[in-house]
């Protein structure tokens, strides 16, 4: 995750290189990518271990992601800190920068 978001812009190339190295497959745009609800939950539960800069970059990328959060019908661009499915808003709110990125 860190290498994918370290430059404030998501890098699909870095994502796929790291995933290929560790998992043996590319994950950008796949069902196991960063937009997946299960990965979102994993990262949210470990947010304190993720540098703030990376958390904010991830939130910005997710907020601008064109598709739905994997395994949901929720498009992140339509979520704000006061509206959206409670489970997803709860997960997103665990990240530093949530109030800023998902402001009303």
N, CA, C and O atoms as CSV, one atom per row, in Angstrom:
chain,resi,resn,atom,element,x,y,z
A,1,UNK,N,N,0.822,-1.191,0.000
A,1,UNK,CA,C,0.000,0.000,0.000
A,1,UNK,C,C,0.866,1.256,0.000
A,1,UNK,O,O,0.586,2.209,-0.727
A,2,UNK,N,N,1.908,1.255,0.808
A,2,UNK,CA,C,2.745,2.444,0.922
A,2,UNK,C,C,3.342,2.824,-0.423
A,2,UNK,O,O,3.282,3.990,-0.813
A,3,UNK,N,N,3.912,1.870,-1.135
A,3,UNK,CA,C,4.541,2.204,-2.415
A,3,UNK,C,C,3.521,2.656,-3.451
A,3,UNK,O,O,3.861,3.428,-4.348
A,4,UNK,N,N,2.293,2.197,-3.350
A,4,UNK,CA,C,1.256,2.570,-4.311
A,4,UNK,C,C,0.768,3.994,-4.140
A,4,UNK,O,O,0.308,4.612,-5.101
A,5,UNK,N,N,0.862,4.526,-2.920
A,5,UNK,CA,C,0.316,5.850,-2.628
A,5,UNK,C,C,1.353,6.857,-2.120
A,5,UNK,O,O,0.978,7.948,-1.691
A,6,UNK,N,N,2.620,6.524,-2.157
A,6,UNK,CA,C,3.631,7.382,-1.548
A,6,UNK,C,C,3.856,8.712,-2.257
A,6,UNK,O,O,4.424,9.625,-1.657
A,7,UNK,N,N,3.439,8.855,-3.491
A,7,UNK,CA,C,3.675,10.102,-4.216
A,7,UNK,C,C,2.433,10.992,-4.264
A,7,UNK,O,O,2.392,11.943,-5.045
A,8,UNK,N,N,1.434,10.706,-3.455
A,8,UNK,CA,C,0.144,11.408,-3.439
A,8,UNK,C,C,-0.733,11.062,-4.635
A,8,UNK,O,O,-1.902,11.447,-4.670
A,9,UNK,N,N,-0.207,10.365,-5.587
A,9,UNK,CA,C,-0.988,9.873,-6.726
A,9,UNK,C,C,-0.869,8.362,-6.740
A,9,UNK,O,O,0.222,7.813,-6.581
A,10,UNK,N,N,-1.986,7.698,-6.929
A,10,UNK,CA,C,-1.989,6.248,-6.990
A,10,UNK,C,C,-1.158,5.770,-8.174
A,10,UNK,O,O,-1.259,6.319,-9.271
A,11,UNK,N,N,-0.346,4.760,-7.955
A,11,UNK,CA,C,0.491,4.208,-9.013
A,11,UNK,C,C,0.091,2.764,-9.300
A,11,UNK,O,O,0.477,1.859,-8.561
A,12,UNK,N,N,-0.689,2.536,-10.379
A,12,UNK,CA,C,-1.050,1.156,-10.714
A,12,UNK,C,C,0.179,0.312,-11.044
A,12,UNK,O,O,0.188,-0.893,-10.793
A,13,UNK,N,N,1.205,0.928,-11.599
A,13,UNK,CA,C,2.419,0.185,-11.939
A,13,UNK,C,C,3.103,-0.349,-10.680
A,13,UNK,O,O,3.485,-1.518,-10.620
A,14,UNK,N,N,3.251,0.518,-9.679
A,14,UNK,CA,C,3.860,0.082,-8.422
A,14,UNK,C,C,2.987,-0.956,-7.725
A,14,UNK,O,O,3.490,-1.924,-7.155
A,15,UNK,N,N,1.684,-0.744,-7.779
A,15,UNK,CA,C,0.755,-1.692,-7.169
A,15,UNK,C,C,0.925,-3.071,-7.781
A,15,UNK,O,O,1.074,-4.061,-7.065
A,16,UNK,N,N,0.903,-3.134,-9.094
A,16,UNK,CA,C,1.019,-4.422,-9.772
A,16,UNK,C,C,2.390,-5.064,-9.584
A,16,UNK,O,O,2.485,-6.287,-9.475
A,17,UNK,N,N,3.450,-4.261,-9.544
A,17,UNK,CA,C,4.788,-4.812,-9.331
A,17,UNK,C,C,4.889,-5.459,-7.956
A,17,UNK,O,O,5.391,-6.575,-7.821
A,18,UNK,N,N,4.403,-4.742,-6.923
A,18,UNK,CA,C,4.445,-5.300,-5.564
A,18,UNK,C,C,3.546,-6.529,-5.433
A,18,UNK,O,O,3.928,-7.524,-4.817
A,19,UNK,N,N,2.358,-6.452,-6.014
A,19,UNK,CA,C,1.428,-7.577,-5.932
A,19,UNK,C,C,1.986,-8.796,-6.666
A,19,UNK,O,O,1.870,-9.924,-6.187
A,20,UNK,N,N,2.583,-8.566,-7.812
A,20,UNK,CA,C,3.166,-9.668,-8.589
A,20,UNK,C,C,4.294,-10.320,-7.794
A,20,UNK,O,O,4.439,-11.542,-7.788
A,21,UNK,N,N,5.080,-9.497,-7.133
A,21,UNK,CA,C,6.199,-9.986,-6.331
A,21,UNK,C,C,5.715,-10.804,-5.130
A,21,UNK,O,O,6.254,-11.873,-4.842
A,22,UNK,N,N,4.686,-10.290,-4.427
A,22,UNK,CA,C,4.252,-10.954,-3.196
A,22,UNK,C,C,3.121,-11.963,-3.390
A,22,UNK,O,O,3.063,-12.964,-2.676
A,23,UNK,N,N,2.222,-11.714,-4.344
A,23,UNK,CA,C,1.064,-12.587,-4.535
A,23,UNK,C,C,1.136,-13.434,-5.814
A,23,UNK,O,O,0.473,-14.463,-5.944
A,24,UNK,N,N,1.964,-12.961,-6.746
A,24,UNK,CA,C,2.071,-13.672,-8.009
A,24,UNK,C,C,1.062,-13.229,-9.056
A,24,UNK,O,O,1.000,-13.802,-10.144
A,25,UNK,N,N,0.268,-12.206,-8.730
A,25,UNK,CA,C,-0.736,-11.693,-9.674
A,25,UNK,C,C,-0.788,-10.171,-9.586
A,25,UNK,O,O,-0.371,-9.582,-8.589
A,26,UNK,N,N,-1.300,-9.545,-10.637
A,26,UNK,CA,C,-1.536,-8.114,-10.616
A,26,UNK,C,C,-2.911,-7.864,-10.012
A,26,UNK,O,O,-3.842,-8.637,-10.239
A,27,UNK,N,N,-3.040,-6.781,-9.239
A,27,UNK,CA,C,-4.318,-6.540,-8.555
A,27,UNK,C,C,-5.028,-5.268,-8.981
A,27,UNK,O,O,-6.210,-5.106,-8.678
A,28,UNK,N,N,-4.347,-4.350,-9.678
A,28,UNK,CA,C,-4.990,-3.101,-10.057
A,28,UNK,C,C,-6.235,-3.387,-10.892
A,28,UNK,O,O,-6.171,-4.071,-11.913
A,29,UNK,N,N,-7.366,-2.853,-10.441
A,29,UNK,CA,C,-8.622,-3.023,-11.160
A,29,UNK,C,C,-9.284,-4.377,-10.973
A,29,UNK,O,O,-10.364,-4.613,-11.515
A,30,UNK,N,N,-8.667,-5.261,-10.225
A,30,UNK,CA,C,-9.263,-6.581,-10.022
A,30,UNK,C,C,-10.102,-6.601,-8.743
A,30,UNK,O,O,-10.121,-5.632,-7.984
A,31,UNK,N,N,-10.778,-7.693,-8.525
A,31,UNK,CA,C,-11.649,-7.804,-7.355
A,31,UNK,C,C,-10.876,-7.786,-6.042
A,31,UNK,O,O,-11.478,-7.608,-4.983
A,32,UNK,N,N,-9.570,-7.963,-6.083
A,32,UNK,CA,C,-8.779,-7.918,-4.848
A,32,UNK,C,C,-7.984,-6.621,-4.725
A,32,UNK,O,O,-7.058,-6.539,-3.918
A,33,UNK,N,N,-8.329,-5.621,-5.506
A,33,UNK,CA,C,-7.623,-4.344,-5.492
A,33,UNK,C,C,-7.946,-3.499,-4.269
A,33,UNK,O,O,-8.674,-3.920,-3.370
A,34,UNK,N,N,-7.388,-2.305,-4.260
A,34,UNK,CA,C,-7.542,-1.395,-3.119
A,34,UNK,C,C,-8.969,-0.909,-2.910
A,34,UNK,O,O,-9.280,-0.390,-1.838
A,35,UNK,N,N,-9.831,-1.057,-3.882
A,35,UNK,CA,C,-11.220,-0.603,-3.773
A,35,UNK,C,C,-12.128,-1.659,-3.138
A,35,UNK,O,O,-13.321,-1.408,-2.967
A,36,UNK,N,N,-11.610,-2.797,-2.795
A,36,UNK,CA,C,-12.372,-3.907,-2.234
A,36,UNK,C,C,-12.762,-3.615,-0.782
A,36,UNK,O,O,-11.937,-3.130,-0.007
A,37,UNK,N,N,-14.010,-3.906,-0.408
A,37,UNK,CA,C,-14.496,-3.643,0.951
A,37,UNK,C,C,-13.681,-4.396,2.001
A,37,UNK,O,O,-13.479,-3.894,3.107
A,38,UNK,N,N,-13.211,-5.596,1.661
A,38,UNK,CA,C,-12.424,-6.365,2.618
A,38,UNK,C,C,-11.073,-5.710,2.872
A,38,UNK,O,O,-10.605,-5.668,4.010
A,39,UNK,N,N,-10.447,-5.203,1.824
A,39,UNK,CA,C,-9.183,-4.486,2.007
A,39,UNK,C,C,-9.410,-3.181,2.751
A,39,UNK,O,O,-8.615,-2.812,3.616
A,40,UNK,N,N,-10.483,-2.484,2.425
A,40,UNK,CA,C,-10.827,-1.254,3.138
A,40,UNK,C,C,-10.956,-1.532,4.635
A,40,UNK,O,O,-10.440,-0.770,5.453
A,41,UNK,N,N,-11.632,-2.605,4.993
A,41,UNK,CA,C,-11.795,-2.960,6.408
A,41,UNK,C,C,-10.456,-3.304,7.055
A,41,UNK,O,O,-10.188,-2.900,8.186
A,42,UNK,N,N,-9.623,-4.045,6.344
A,42,UNK,CA,C,-8.300,-4.403,6.862
A,42,UNK,C,C,-7.458,-3.154,7.108
A,42,UNK,O,O,-6.850,-3.013,8.169
A,43,UNK,N,N,-7.421,-2.259,6.142
A,43,UNK,CA,C,-6.636,-1.034,6.296
A,43,UNK,C,C,-7.214,-0.144,7.395
A,43,UNK,O,O,-6.462,0.455,8.163
A,44,UNK,N,N,-8.523,-0.054,7.475
A,44,UNK,CA,C,-9.158,0.784,8.497
A,44,UNK,C,C,-8.814,0.290,9.898
A,44,UNK,O,O,-8.551,1.089,10.797
A,45,UNK,N,N,-8.816,-1.008,10.079
A,45,UNK,CA,C,-8.502,-1.577,11.398
A,45,UNK,C,C,-7.031,-1.407,11.764
A,45,UNK,O,O,-6.657,-1.511,12.933
A,46,UNK,N,N,-6.210,-1.149,10.767
A,46,UNK,CA,C,-4.779,-0.973,10.996
A,46,UNK,C,C,-4.311,0.437,10.644
A,46,UNK,O,O,-3.123,0.663,10.415
A,47,UNK,N,N,-5.237,1.371,10.601
A,47,UNK,CA,C,-4.911,2.734,10.167
A,47,UNK,C,C,-3.798,3.358,11.005
A,47,UNK,O,O,-2.999,4.135,10.481
A,48,UNK,N,N,-3.734,3.040,12.270
A,48,UNK,CA,C,-2.700,3.635,13.119
A,48,UNK,C,C,-1.291,3.197,12.708
A,48,UNK,O,O,-0.307,3.831,13.088
A,49,UNK,N,N,-1.198,2.124,11.941
A,49,UNK,CA,C,0.096,1.624,11.477
A,49,UNK,C,C,0.478,2.177,10.101
A,49,UNK,O,O,1.583,1.938,9.615
A,50,UNK,N,N,-0.445,2.917,9.479
A,50,UNK,CA,C,-0.228,3.455,8.135
A,50,UNK,C,C,0.112,4.936,8.269
A,50,UNK,O,O,-0.603,5.670,8.951
A,51,UNK,N,N,1.194,5.392,7.628
A,51,UNK,CA,C,1.541,6.820,7.719
A,51,UNK,C,C,0.380,7.706,7.259
A,51,UNK,O,O,-0.336,7.371,6.315
A,52,UNK,N,N,0.208,8.837,7.941
A,52,UNK,CA,C,-0.894,9.759,7.637
A,52,UNK,C,C,-0.907,10.162,6.168
A,52,UNK,O,O,-1.974,10.213,5.556
A,53,UNK,N,N,0.241,10.443,5.601
A,53,UNK,CA,C,0.327,10.833,4.185
A,53,UNK,C,C,-0.270,9.743,3.286
A,53,UNK,O,O,-0.975,10.047,2.324
A,54,UNK,N,N,0.007,8.503,3.597
A,54,UNK,CA,C,-0.506,7.374,2.803
A,54,UNK,C,C,-2.009,7.243,3.004
A,54,UNK,O,O,-2.741,6.992,2.046
A,55,UNK,N,N,-2.478,7.410,4.238
A,55,UNK,CA,C,-3.912,7.350,4.499
A,55,UNK,C,C,-4.664,8.392,3.678
A,55,UNK,O,O,-5.687,8.089,3.065
A,56,UNK,N,N,-4.154,9.610,3.670
A,56,UNK,CA,C,-4.816,10.681,2.930
A,56,UNK,C,C,-4.780,10.422,1.427
A,56,UNK,O,O,-5.766,10.663,0.731
A,57,UNK,N,N,-3.663,9.939,0.931
A,57,UNK,CA,C,-3.566,9.626,-0.494
A,57,UNK,C,C,-4.552,8.517,-0.869
A,57,UNK,O,O,-5.197,8.574,-1.916
A,58,UNK,N,N,-4.657,7.514,-0.005
A,58,UNK,CA,C,-5.596,6.419,-0.246
A,58,UNK,C,C,-7.033,6.936,-0.255
A,58,UNK,O,O,-7.809,6.587,-1.145
A,59,UNK,N,N,-7.391,7.762,0.721
A,59,UNK,CA,C,-8.746,8.312,0.774
A,59,UNK,C,C,-9.065,9.155,-0.461
A,59,UNK,O,O,-10.155,9.049,-1.023
A,60,UNK,N,N,-8.121,9.985,-0.880
A,60,UNK,CA,C,-8.338,10.817,-2.070
A,60,UNK,C,C,-8.538,9.945,-3.300
A,60,UNK,O,O,-9.430,10.196,-4.110
A,61,UNK,N,N,-7.703,8.919,-3.436
A,61,UNK,CA,C,-7.842,8.002,-4.569
A,61,UNK,C,C,-9.209,7.307,-4.517
A,61,UNK,O,O,-9.911,7.244,-5.526
A,62,UNK,N,N,-9.575,6.797,-3.368
A,62,UNK,CA,C,-10.843,6.087,-3.232
A,62,UNK,C,C,-12.021,7.014,-3.497
A,62,UNK,O,O,-12.984,6.617,-4.154
A,63,UNK,N,N,-11.957,8.234,-2.999
A,63,UNK,CA,C,-13.041,9.191,-3.201
A,63,UNK,C,C,-13.246,9.492,-4.683
A,63,UNK,O,O,-14.371,9.742,-5.116
A,64,UNK,N,N,-12.175,9.470,-5.454
A,64,UNK,CA,C,-12.248,9.748,-6.886
A,64,UNK,C,C,-12.361,8.500,-7.746
A,64,UNK,O,O,-12.413,8.592,-8.973
A,65,UNK,N,N,-12.399,7.339,-7.114
A,65,UNK,CA,C,-12.496,6.078,-7.848
A,65,UNK,C,C,-13.832,6.023,-8.592
A,65,UNK,O,O,-14.881,6.298,-8.008
A,66,UNK,N,N,-13.795,5.669,-9.877
A,66,UNK,CA,C,-15.006,5.677,-10.707
A,66,UNK,C,C,-15.972,4.535,-10.411
A,66,UNK,O,O,-17.178,4.679,-10.607
A,67,UNK,N,N,-15.465,3.428,-9.953
A,67,UNK,CA,C,-16.316,2.267,-9.725
A,67,UNK,C,C,-16.872,2.222,-8.315
A,67,UNK,O,O,-16.696,3.146,-7.520
A,68,UNK,N,N,-17.540,1.131,-8.033
A,68,UNK,CA,C,-18.087,0.912,-6.693
A,68,UNK,C,C,-17.028,0.266,-5.806
A,68,UNK,O,O,-16.086,-0.359,-6.294
A,69,UNK,N,N,-17.195,0.425,-4.523
A,69,UNK,CA,C,-16.347,-0.294,-3.578
A,69,UNK,C,C,-16.667,-1.771,-3.754
A,69,UNK,O,O,-17.827,-2.179,-3.704
A,70,UNK,N,N,-15.632,-2.558,-3.957
A,70,UNK,CA,C,-15.797,-3.975,-4.250
A,70,UNK,C,C,-16.698,-4.700,-3.274
A,70,UNK,O,O,-16.559,-4.546,-2.060
A,71,UNK,N,N,-17.616,-5.486,-3.794
A,71,UNK,CA,C,-18.608,-6.259,-3.049
A,71,UNK,C,C,-19.692,-5.384,-2.425
A,71,UNK,O,O,-20.401,-5.822,-1.520
A,72,UNK,N,N,-19.821,-4.157,-2.905
A,72,UNK,CA,C,-20.919,-3.273,-2.505
A,72,UNK,C,C,-21.428,-2.595,-3.775
A,72,UNK,O,O,-20.835,-2.748,-4.842
A,73,UNK,N,N,-22.490,-1.869,-3.665
A,73,UNK,CA,C,-22.987,-1.058,-4.774
A,73,UNK,C,C,-22.699,0.415,-4.537
A,73,UNK,O,O,-23.298,1.281,-5.174
A,74,UNK,N,N,-21.785,0.699,-3.624
A,74,UNK,CA,C,-21.523,2.064,-3.191
A,74,UNK,C,C,-20.371,2.690,-3.954
A,74,UNK,O,O,-19.259,2.163,-3.979
A,75,UNK,N,N,-20.654,3.812,-4.571
A,75,UNK,CA,C,-19.605,4.582,-5.250
A,75,UNK,C,C,-19.049,5.599,-4.245
A,75,UNK,O,O,-19.795,6.420,-3.712
A,76,UNK,N,N,-17.754,5.543,-3.992
A,76,UNK,CA,C,-17.165,6.403,-2.965
A,76,UNK,C,C,-17.368,7.897,-3.188
A,76,UNK,O,O,-17.425,8.658,-2.222
A,77,UNK,N,N,-17.477,8.325,-4.421
A,77,UNK,CA,C,-17.666,9.744,-4.695
A,77,UNK,C,C,-18.979,10.300,-4.200
A,77,UNK,O,O,-19.147,11.516,-4.109
A,78,UNK,N,N,-19.923,9.415,-3.875
A,78,UNK,CA,C,-21.237,9.851,-3.384
A,78,UNK,C,C,-21.344,9.766,-1.865
A,78,UNK,O,O,-22.416,9.980,-1.300
A,79,UNK,N,N,-20.249,9.459,-1.221
A,79,UNK,CA,C,-20.227,9.369,0.235
A,79,UNK,C,C,-19.696,10.681,0.802
A,79,UNK,O,O,-18.775,11.280,0.248
A,80,UNK,N,N,-20.280,11.115,1.899
A,80,UNK,CA,C,-19.717,12.236,2.645
A,80,UNK,C,C,-19.657,11.809,4.101
A,80,UNK,O,O,-20.096,10.716,4.458
A,81,UNK,N,N,-19.114,12.671,4.931
A,81,UNK,CA,C,-18.990,12.292,6.341
A,81,UNK,C,C,-20.340,12.212,7.045
A,81,UNK,O,O,-20.427,11.708,8.165
A,82,UNK,N,N,-21.390,12.707,6.397
A,82,UNK,CA,C,-22.724,12.637,7.005
A,82,UNK,C,C,-23.713,11.805,6.200
A,82,UNK,O,O,-24.873,11.678,6.593
A,83,UNK,N,N,-23.275,11.240,5.083
A,83,UNK,CA,C,-24.200,10.406,4.308
A,83,UNK,C,C,-23.456,9.260,3.636
A,83,UNK,O,O,-22.287,9.377,3.267
A,84,UNK,N,N,-24.156,8.175,3.494
A,84,UNK,CA,C,-23.588,6.965,2.911
A,84,UNK,C,C,-23.896,5.796,3.810
A,84,UNK,O,O,-24.346,5.984,4.941
A,85,UNK,N,N,-23.662,4.591,3.328
A,85,UNK,CA,C,-23.901,3.413,4.170
A,85,UNK,C,C,-23.065,3.477,5.446
A,85,UNK,O,O,-21.857,3.704,5.398
A,86,UNK,N,N,-23.710,3.277,6.564
A,86,UNK,CA,C,-23.056,3.443,7.866
A,86,UNK,C,C,-21.785,2.610,7.996
A,86,UNK,O,O,-20.787,3.096,8.527
A,87,UNK,N,N,-21.804,1.382,7.528
A,87,UNK,CA,C,-20.630,0.506,7.654
A,87,UNK,C,C,-19.436,1.082,6.897
A,87,UNK,O,O,-18.308,1.038,7.388
A,88,UNK,N,N,-19.679,1.620,5.710
A,88,UNK,CA,C,-18.587,2.169,4.905
A,88,UNK,C,C,-18.098,3.494,5.488
A,88,UNK,O,O,-16.892,3.730,5.566
A,89,UNK,N,N,-19.021,4.350,5.894
A,89,UNK,CA,C,-18.631,5.621,6.517
A,89,UNK,C,C,-17.824,5.342,7.788
A,89,UNK,O,O,-16.840,6.030,8.058
A,90,UNK,N,N,-18.232,4.345,8.562
A,90,UNK,CA,C,-17.505,3.991,9.777
A,90,UNK,C,C,-16.075,3.574,9.453
A,90,UNK,O,O,-15.136,4.008,10.120
A,91,UNK,N,N,-15.904,2.739,8.438
A,91,UNK,CA,C,-14.554,2.309,8.051
A,91,UNK,C,C,-13.721,3.489,7.565
A,91,UNK,O,O,-12.580,3.663,7.994
A,92,UNK,N,N,-14.279,4.291,6.685
A,92,UNK,CA,C,-13.545,5.431,6.142
A,92,UNK,C,C,-13.159,6.430,7.222
A,92,UNK,O,O,-12.097,7.048,7.146
A,93,UNK,N,N,-14.017,6.594,8.229
A,93,UNK,CA,C,-13.766,7.584,9.276
A,93,UNK,C,C,-12.589,7.206,10.175
A,93,UNK,O,O,-12.131,8.033,10.963
A,94,UNK,N,N,-12.103,5.997,10.072
A,94,UNK,CA,C,-10.956,5.572,10.870
A,94,UNK,C,C,-9.633,6.117,10.321
A,94,UNK,O,O,-8.605,6.076,10.997
A,95,UNK,N,N,-9.674,6.626,9.092
A,95,UNK,CA,C,-8.468,7.145,8.457
A,95,UNK,C,C,-8.272,8.623,8.761
A,95,UNK,O,O,-9.229,9.394,8.820
A,96,UNK,N,N,-6.999,9.006,8.956
A,96,UNK,CA,C,-6.675,10.428,9.063
A,96,UNK,C,C,-7.017,11.103,7.744
A,96,UNK,O,O,-6.677,10.597,6.675
A,97,UNK,N,N,-7.681,12.229,7.820
A,97,UNK,CA,C,-8.035,12.969,6.629
A,97,UNK,C,C,-9.448,12.703,6.125
A,97,UNK,O,O,-9.867,13.292,5.129
A,98,UNK,N,N,-10.183,11.829,6.795
A,98,UNK,CA,C,-11.551,11.514,6.348
A,98,UNK,C,C,-12.418,12.756,6.288
A,98,UNK,O,O,-13.092,12.997,5.286
A,99,UNK,N,N,-12.406,13.556,7.364
A,99,UNK,CA,C,-13.256,14.757,7.405
A,99,UNK,C,C,-12.920,15.716,6.273
A,99,UNK,O,O,-13.807,16.366,5.720
A,100,UNK,N,N,-11.644,15.803,5.931
A,100,UNK,CA,C,-11.207,16.705,4.861
A,100,UNK,C,C,-11.599,16.172,3.487
A,100,UNK,O,O,-12.159,16.912,2.678
A,101,UNK,N,N,-11.318,14.920,3.215
A,101,UNK,CA,C,-11.551,14.336,1.893
A,101,UNK,C,C,-13.034,14.116,1.620
A,101,UNK,O,O,-13.507,14.351,0.508
A,102,UNK,N,N,-13.760,13.669,2.624
A,102,UNK,CA,C,-15.179,13.354,2.435
A,102,UNK,C,C,-16.086,14.425,3.048
A,102,UNK,O,O,-17.171,14.120,3.543
A,103,UNK,N,N,-15.638,15.663,3.009
A,103,UNK,CA,C,-16.454,16.778,3.526
A,103,UNK,C,C,-17.750,16.880,2.736
A,103,UNK,O,O,-17.805,16.500,1.567
A,104,UNK,N,N,-18.788,17.392,3.378
A,104,UNK,CA,C,-20.087,17.540,2.721
A,104,UNK,C,C,-20.027,18.533,1.580
A,104,UNK,O,O,-21.038,18.777,0.920
